[in-house]
Amino acid sequence: MILIHYKNIQLNLGGSIMRTKTCQRGLNKKILIIPVLLLCIGSASTNAKTINVATWGSFNVSCGSKSNPCGSIDWALAFIAVTKDKVLVQPGIYTGNIKVAIEGIKLESVAGYSGTILEAANASDHVIDIQAPKVRIGKKGKGFTVRGASATGFAGINVNSNLHSRIKLEGNLATGNYIGFNLQGEKLQVRGNHVVNTTGGDGIHCTHCERALFQDNKVIDAGADGLELSNSSSVSIFRNLIRNPLSNGILLVSNSDFAKIKENVVIGSTDAIDTGSNSNDGVLIQSNIVSENSSLGIYTNSSGGETKPQTIKYNLSVDSGSGNSFDHGFDIQAESGLPIVFVGNTAVLAHGSGVELDEGTEVKSFSNNNTYASYGGIGVLNNSGEDFSYSKHFWGHASGQDPDGADVDMHDTLDDGGSVVTGSDATNPNPINATKVAGL
């Protein structure tokens, strides 16, 4: 056992501390450095530092300062960075396939995505592969362009396990990858990113992404769906723009209960917003604009919803069904479970009907909806077998006239016996200049 005496404290380096009356003055000066060393060691593991990276940087274990930056992100992560450090990247093109395996690491650029490009060295690997929780890639005005992971199944940014929670992606541009972002894990935040020209996969694909946030992103020309989620409950999808995906705009595949889909714009997709047919309980679809979609504007199916009804309110569907004369502005199914709430929605220039209520559909609230100038000549195609009141809706042509619905008829199918009962107060509850809207 080694004992060191300092003042009236005797320190056993095996771990115990004992009081003593002995004071060896000769040791005082030597042992004063011990608590200082311990303090330094502790601070290295708890105080985050900034590690600088530049294309002209060096590859040694002392790099990372402004005057001596590291030469690559890979080097900084492998030899310099520890938990919670920030890697700050100077402008330039960096070639590699980056593995981020340190919890809490932050990657930021100085010049934003326009000046800081991460190029895949191997197209059959992700540009950035996140292998730890609480990692942040980018920040507003401080993100990266990630490109070149074009082989099937690979992404600009990938999260390799659903155990990696609280990942943040912000201010990045993903282009020329098979998938833009391929994500997993709870409480993700994906904000203010651009995803452009995926070579075959989704713009953003997320599975097991419970309580994730997707906000203010732009997804353009995706090779499949714009944003696809599966097994991802309680997600928030706010204020995103999705334009010209090869397939659907926003798709919930299965077990994605209690999603909130609000204030998004989807243009030029197949189905603009599709909540699927796999018991997506309690989904809220509110204040979205969908336009020029070749199939359905908004499609919902609440089969199996037993906790909370799906709610569709205050949405605008324009020129839906442009690739199929039988498709509708809104296609509503609720064959089992809780009835749907459908309030305050507007369909303009639908190629089928403004609204179709499918066979067996139950609606808890159906009011204050508008249809203008349906090419199919039908305001509501009621296949449900239920009766719905004409009251408190407006069915007319694009000029907003004709509140008695002479140009756009209420309609019921012959097979199911359901009808739409004409009411006496058929007024326009949500006036809108449909001619201007149709020009989106």
C-alpha positions, 0 to 999 in steps of 0.5 A, a space after each residue: 500500500 502507498 501512502 501520501 501525507 498532505 497536511 493532516 490528510 493521509 491518502 491511500 492510493 488504494 482508495 481510502 482516506 484517513 486523518 493523521 497528525 503526521 505532516 511530512 513537509 518534504 512531500 508537500 511541494 511534490 504532491 500539490 501537483 496530484 489534485 491538479 492532474 486529477 482535475 485535468 483528467 476529469 475535465 478532458 472527459 466532461 468539457 466538450 471541445 471544438 475540433 477544426 477540420 480543413 482540406 489542408 489540415 494535418 493527420 496527427 494526434 495533436 490536430 484540431 485547433 484553428 491553426 492546425 486543423 485535422 485533414 478529414 472528418 474521419 481522422 478527427 472522429 477516430 483519433 481526436 473526438 470524444 463524447 459531446 465534442 463538436 467537429 467544425 468543418 471548413 469549406 471544401 469537398 471531402 471524399 469518404 464514407 463517414 462513420 459516427 460512432 461517438 455519442 453526442 458528437 456534433 458535426 457542423 460546417 462553417 459555410 453551410 451545405 453550399 460550400 461544404 460537400 461530403 462525397 461518398 468514396 464508395 457508392 455502395 456505402 452511406 455517406 454518413 452512417 450514424 452508429 451512436 445516439 444523440 448525434 447532430 449533423 448540421 445546424 441552421 446555416 451550418 449543414 452539409 451536402 451529402 452525395 454519391 451513395 447511389 447504389 441500391 439501399 444506401 443513403 446520404 445519411 443513415 442511422 443504423 439502429 433504432 436504439 440510437 435516439 435523439 438524432 438531429 439533422 438540420 440544414 443539410 442537402 442530400 442529393 444523388 443518393 439512392 435514399 436521402 435519409 434512412 432513419 431509425 430511433 426515437 425522438 429524431 428531429 429532422 428540420 430544414 433539410 433539402 432532399 433532391 433527386 434520389 436515384 430509386 428510393 424514398 426521399 426520407 424513409 423512417 422506421 421505428 421513429 416514435 415521437 419524431 419531428 419532421 419540419 420545414 424540409 423540402 423533398 424534390 424528385 424522390 425516386 419513390 415516396 417523398 416521406 415514408 414512415 412505418 412502425 412510427 407512432 406519435 410522429 409530427 410532420 409539419 410544414 414540409 414541401 414535397 414535389 414530384 416524387 415518383 410515388 406518394 407524397 407522405 405515406 404511413 405504412 403500418 402501425 403509425 398511430 397518432 401521427 400529426 400531419 399539418 400544414 404540408 404542401 404536396 405537389 405532383 405525387 401519386 397519392 399526396 397523403 396516404 395513411 394506409 390500411 394498417 390500423 393507423 389509429 388517431 391520425 390527424 390530417 389538418 391544413 394541408 394543401 395537395 395539388 396535381 396528384 395523379 391519383 388521390 389527394 388525401 386517402 385515409 383508412 382507420 380500420 382497426 382504430 379503437 382508441 381515437 378517430 382519424 381526423 381530417 379537417 381544413 385541407 385543400 385538394 386541387 386537381 387530384 386524379 389527373 392521371 385517373 379520371 376516377 380518383 378523388 380529392 378525398 377518399 375516406 374509409 372507416 370500415 371498422 373501429 372509430 368513425 372518422 371526423 371530416 370537417 372543413 375540407 375543400 376539393 377543387 377540380 377533382 377528376 373523380 368526385 370531390 369526396 368519396 365515402 367508401 363502403 362501410 364508412 362511418 363518419 362521426 362528424 361530416 360538415 362544413 366541406 366544399 367541392 368546386 367544379 369536380 370534373 366527374 360532376 359529383 360533390 360526394 360519392 357516397 358508397 358508405 350505405 349511410 345517410 349524410 346531410 347536405 346541410 352546412 356544406 357548399 357544392 358548386 362551381 369554381 366561381 363560388 356561385 350556385 349554392 344549391 349545387 346545380 352544377 355539381 351534384 350530390 350523388 349516391 350509388 345505387 348499390 348500397 342505398 346510402 343517400 345525401 339528404 338535401 338540407 335547407 341551409 346549403 351555404 358556402 362555409 369556407 369561401 375560397 377563390 378556387 380559380 386562383 388555387 387551381 393555378 398552384 
